[in-house]
Amino acid sequence: MCLSKVELGLLGSSFAWVYGLGAPLAGMVVDRVRRKAAILGGLHVWSGICVATAFSRTFRHLLFFRAAEGLGETFYYPASMSMVSDYHSPRTRSRAFGIHQTSVYVGTIAGGFFAGLIGEHFGWRWSFIVFGELGILLGLFLNKFLYEPRRGAADESHIPRDASPLTTHHSPLTNVGFWEAWPIIWRTPTVLMLMLAFMCANFVAMVLLSWMPSYLEENFHLSLSMAGLTATLFAQVASMIGSPLGGWLADMWRRKTFGGRMLVQALALFAGAPFVYWCGLTQSVGWLILALTAWGLFKGFYDANIFASAFDVVRPEIRGTVAGLMNMVGWLGGGASAPLVIGFLAEHYGLGPAISSAALVYIAAGILLLIAALIFAGRDAY
């Protein structure tokens, strides 16, 4: 299939639309069922759709299956983040989330390279068949070895060392009704600020991750597999380093102030914005790789604390719902719009300037995080 830039952007956006629209429902389901079942069910649905994508014959077929993949994936993050938060108290939560996040970077590197390599040698359809079948095998493996902790276990076991202003009172867990969780969230300004910041940060990430392979192929004449590898390898490896470091720094800063995790995120976005701008303007592959690497490092600092920051101000009973709502806002407002917006701008102003313009969105996200950390976090702390 020969697709235009707008059609390519639409493919990227369609996944984000379904992923985001399904996220609130997925989050509420996760708070009411075994999280292991939600993770494995979503994985098997995603894998089946991935295989079915290989049989697309028109752009409409491809668009439908690409969008449907979001339905299977939308259950994973609310369930997995809720589970990990029940293994780790606030003292180690960001580090745990940061280590978990490294798996996303490994998958992005491997997926970008091997999908391009398989597509280059055997055709793009085989990429979907291979990854779909691997997902089914992974689900069978996880069914045997994935264990689920009791909800709220880590928070109940966390005993503050003193009666400092950082001490909070953890009341017993209660059943929160289907519609009761939403008013609780909307009355917590910190969560709202975090959602908006995630929307902006996700916009920028989707710009670079979805358009950089095309940018490298068109501007620097790299092969399909090398463009995919270059666009993902350096940024994702840097994020693998930055995410555990950002988690460690946030856990340490959180002991000094409730907004510590958010301050780490804000500084990471402010530091990453110049490199986003640089990515779209440089005419050198070497400088572009350097900019992608620096952006990836600071992205890791931010990513380690996306849900850890929110879980500082919400109770264990509704963490799946909060994660789902954050994903909805982040993916519908940011991820779904980014490929299409940049595709439109690229056709009018060029792909490089369109990518550089995303730096302004990073700065806006940093400002939102500063407001959350300095004004609302202490008042909203759980």
C-alpha positions in Angstrom: 0.0 0.0 0.0 1.2 3.5 -0.8 -0.1 5.9 1.9 0.1 9.6 2.2 1.5 11.4 5.3 -2.1 12.1 6.4 -3.1 8.5 6.0 0.1 7.4 7.9 -0.8 9.9 10.6 -4.4 8.5 10.7 -3.1 5.0 11.3 -1.1 6.2 14.3 -4.0 8.2 15.7 -6.6 5.5 15.3 -4.9 3.2 17.8 -4.7 6.1 20.3 -8.4 7.0 19.9 -9.6 3.5 20.7 -6.9 3.0 23.4 -7.9 6.3 25.0 -11.7 5.9 24.7 -11.5 2.4 26.3 -9.1 3.4 29.1 -11.7 4.8 31.6 -13.8 1.7 31.3 -10.7 -0.5 31.5 -9.6 1.3 34.6 -12.9 0.8 36.4 -13.0 -2.9 35.4 -9.5 -3.4 36.7 -10.5 -2.0 40.1 -13.3 -4.7 40.3 -11.7 -7.9 38.8 -8.5 -9.8 39.2 -5.8 -7.7 37.6 -4.0 -10.8 36.3 -7.1 -11.7 34.3 -7.3 -8.2 32.8 -3.7 -8.3 31.8 -3.9 -11.7 30.1 -7.2 -11.1 28.5 -6.0 -7.9 26.9 -2.8 -9.5 25.7 -4.7 -12.3 24.0 -7.2 -9.9 22.3 -4.3 -7.7 21.1 -2.4 -10.8 19.8 -5.4 -12.1 17.8 -6.0 -8.7 16.2 -2.3 -8.3 15.4 -2.4 -11.6 13.4 -5.7 -10.5 11.7 -4.1 -7.2 10.6 -1.9 -9.2 8.2 -4.9 -10.1 6.1 -5.8 -6.4 5.4 -6.5 -5.8 1.7 -7.4 -2.1 1.8 -6.5 1.0 3.8 -9.9 0.8 5.5 -9.1 -2.8 6.7 -5.7 -1.7 8.0 -7.2 1.3 9.8 -9.9 -0.9 11.4 -7.4 -3.4 12.8 -4.9 -0.8 13.9 -7.6 0.9 15.9 -8.9 -2.4 17.3 -5.4 -3.2 18.7 -6.0 -0.3 21.2 -8.9 -2.2 22.7 -6.7 -5.1 23.7 -3.8 -2.9 25.0 -5.9 -0.5 27.0 -6.3 -2.8 30.0 -2.6 -3.4 30.6 -1.4 -0.2 32.2 -4.2 0.3 34.7 -3.9 -3.3 35.8 -0.1 -3.5 35.9 0.4 -0.1 37.7 -2.2 -1.0 40.3 -0.5 -4.3 40.9 3.0 -2.9 41.2 1.8 -0.2 43.6 0.6 -3.0 45.9 4.1 -4.5 46.0 5.9 -1.1 46.7 5.2 1.6 49.3 5.8 5.3 48.5 9.4 4.9 49.5 10.3 2.7 46.5 7.3 3.1 44.2 9.0 5.3 41.6 12.0 3.0 41.4 9.7 0.0 40.8 7.7 1.9 38.1 11.0 3.1 36.6 12.3 -0.5 36.3 9.0 -1.7 34.9 9.1 1.1 32.3 12.4 -0.2 30.9 10.4 -3.1 29.4 8.5 -0.6 27.3 11.8 0.8 25.9 13.2 -2.7 25.2 10.0 -3.6 23.4 10.1 -0.4 21.3 13.7 -1.0 20.2 13.1 -4.6 19.4 9.7 -4.0 17.8 10.9 -1.1 15.6 14.0 -3.0 14.4 12.6 -6.5 13.9 9.3 -5.3 12.4 11.3 -3.3 9.9 13.7 -6.2 9.2 10.9 -8.7 8.7 9.0 -6.3 6.6 12.0 -5.6 4.4 12.7 -9.2 3.7 9.3 -10.9 3.8 6.7 -8.2 3.5 5.0 -6.1 6.2 2.2 -8.7 6.7 4.6 -11.1 8.3 5.6 -8.6 11.0 2.0 -8.7 12.3 1.9 -12.5 12.2 5.1 -13.0 14.0 4.4 -10.5 16.8 0.8 -11.7 17.2 1.9 -15.3 17.7 4.6 -14.3 20.1 2.0 -12.5 22.1 -0.1 -15.6 22.4 2.9 -17.6 23.6 3.7 -14.9 26.2 0.2 -15.0 27.5 0.5 -18.8 28.2 3.8 -18.2 30.0 2.4 -15.4 32.2 -0.6 -17.4 33.1 1.6 -19.7 35.1 4.1 -17.2 36.6 2.2 -13.9 37.2 1.0 -13.4 40.8 -1.3 -10.8 42.2 -0.9 -9.0 45.6 -3.7 -7.9 47.9 -4.9 -4.4 47.1 -3.5 -1.7 49.4 -0.9 -4.1 50.9 2.1 -1.8 50.5 0.3 1.3 51.7 -1.0 -0.5 54.8 2.5 -1.7 55.7 4.1 1.7 55.2 4.7 3.2 58.6 6.0 6.8 58.7 9.2 7.2 60.6 8.1 10.4 62.4 5.3 12.9 62.7 6.7 15.2 60.2 4.4 17.2 57.7 5.0 14.3 55.3 3.0 11.9 57.5 -0.4 11.0 56.2 -3.3 8.9 57.6 -4.2 5.8 55.6 -7.8 5.0 56.4 -9.0 1.4 55.9 -9.9 0.3 52.4 -13.5 0.6 51.4 -15.5 -0.4 48.4 -15.9 2.6 46.0 -18.9 2.4 43.7 -18.8 2.6 39.9 -19.8 6.2 39.9 -18.3 7.3 43.2 -14.7 7.3 42.0 -15.2 10.0 39.4 -16.2 12.8 41.8 -13.2 11.9 44.1 -10.9 12.3 41.1 -12.4 15.6 39.9 -12.1 17.0 43.4 -8.3 16.3 43.4 -6.6 19.1 41.4 -3.2 17.4 41.5 -4.6 14.5 39.4 -6.1 16.9 36.9 -2.8 18.7 36.5 -1.0 15.4 36.0 -3.5 14.3 33.4 -3.0 17.5 31.4 0.7 17.3 31.7 0.6 13.7 30.5 -1.5 14.7 27.5 1.2 17.2 26.5 4.1 14.9 27.2 2.4 12.1 25.3 1.9 14.4 22.3 5.6 15.0 22.0 6.5 11.4 22.5 4.1 10.3 19.7 5.5 13.0 17.4 9.1 11.7 17.7 8.3 8.0 17.9 5.8 7.9 15.0 7.4 10.4 12.6 11.2 10.0 13.2 11.6 6.9 11.1 10.0 8.7 8.1 12.1 11.8 8.8 15.3 9.7 8.8 14.3 7.8 5.6 13.3 11.0 3.7 16.0 13.4 4.9 19.0 11.2 5.4 18.1 8.3 3.0 18.4 5.5 5.5 16.9 2.1 4.7 13.6 1.2 6.3 15.2 -1.1 9.0 18.0 1.4 9.8 15.6 4.3 10.0 13.4 2.3 12.4 16.5 1.3 14.5 18.0 4.8 14.6 14.7 6.4 15.5 14.2 4.1 18.5 17.5 2.7 19.6 19.3 5.7 21.0 16.3 7.4 22.6 15.0 4.2 24.1 18.4 3.1 25.5 18.8 6.5 27.0 15.3 6.2 28.5 16.2 2.8 29.9 19.0 4.6 31.8 16.9 7.6 32.7 13.9 5.8 34.0 15.5 4.0 37.0 17.6 7.1 37.8 14.4 9.3 37.7 12.7 6.8 39.9 15.5 6.8 42.4 15.7 10.6 42.4 11.9 11.0 42.8 11.7 8.5 45.7 14.4 10.5 47.4 12.8 13.9 46.7 9.4 12.6 47.7 10.7 12.1 51.3 11.4 15.8 51.5 8.2 17.1 49.9 4.9 15.7 48.6 5.5 17.2 45.2 9.0 15.7 44.8 8.1 13.3 42.1 6.3 16.0 40.1 9.3 18.3 40.4 11.5 15.6 38.9 9.1 15.3 36.0 8.9 19.1 35.5 12.6 19.5 35.4 12.9 16.6 33.0 10.5 18.2 30.5 12.1 21.6 30.7 15.5 20.0 30.1 14.2 17.8 27.2 12.4 20.7 25.3 15.6 22.1 23.6 16.5 18.7 22.3 13.0 18.2 20.8 13.4 21.5 19.0 16.9 20.4 17.8 15.6 17.1 16.4 13.6 18.8 13.7 16.2 21.3 12.6 19.6 19.6 12.5 21.0 18.5 9.1 23.4 16.0 10.6 22.6 12.4 11.5 25.2 12.6 14.3 23.7 15.7 15.9 20.2 14.2 15.5 21.3 11.0 17.3 22.7 13.2 20.1 19.5 15.1 20.4 17.3 11.9 20.4 19.6 10.4 23.1 19.3 13.5 25.3 15.6 13.7 24.9 15.3 10.0 25.6 17.2 10.3 28.9 15.0 13.1 30.2 11.9 11.3 28.9 12.9 8.3 31.1 13.0 10.6 34.2 9.5 11.8 33.4 8.1 8.3 32.5 9.2 6.7 35.8 6.8 8.9 37.7 3.7 9.2 35.5 1.6 7.0 37.7 3.7 7.1 40.9 2.9 10.8 41.2 -0.8 10.2 40.8 -0.8 7.4 43.3 0.5 9.7 46.0 -2.9 11.5 46.0 -5.4 8.6 45.3 -6.4 5.6 47.3 -5.6 2.0 46.3 -9.2 1.2 45.6 -9.4 3.6 42.6 -5.9 3.5 41.2 -6.9 1.5 38.2 -9.6 4.0 37.4 -7.2 6.9 37.8 -4.7 5.2 35.5 -7.4 4.6 33.0 -8.5 8.2 33.0 -4.9 9.4 32.7 -4.5 7.2 29.7 -7.7 8.5 28.1 -6.6 12.1 28.5 -3.0 11.3 27.5 -3.9 9.3 24.4 -7.0 11.1 23.2 -5.7 14.6 23.8 -2.0 13.9 23.0 -1.3 10.6 21.4 -4.3 10.5 19.0 -3.8 14.1 17.8 0.0 14.1 17.5 0.5 12.0 14.3 -2.4 13.7 12.5 -1.4 17.2 13.5 2.2 16.7 12.6 1.2 15.1 9.3 -0.9 18.1 8.5 1.9 20.6 9.5 4.5 18.5 7.6 2.5 18.9 4.3 2.4 22.6 4.7 5.7 23.6 6.4 7.9 20.5 6.2 8.4 17.6 8.5 11.5 19.1 10.3 9.8 22.3 11.5 6.6 20.4 12.4 8.7 18.1 14.7 10.5 21.1 16.3 7.2 22.8 17.1 6.5 20.1 19.6 9.0 21.6 22.0 6.5 24.2 23.0 4.1 21.5 24.1 6.8 20.1 26.4 7.3 23.5 28.1 3.5 23.7 28.7 3.6 20.3 30.4 6.5 21.4 32.6 4.5 24.4 33.8 1.5 22.3 34.7 3.7 19.9 36.8 5.2 22.9 38.6 1.7 24.1 39.5 0.7 20.6 40.7 3.9 20.2 42.8 4.0 23.6 44.4 0.3 24.4 44.9 -1.8 21.3 45.1 0.3 18.2 46.0 0.6 18.8 49.8 -3.1 19.4 50.1 -4.2 16.4 48.1 -1.7 13.9 49.4 -3.2 10.5 50.3 
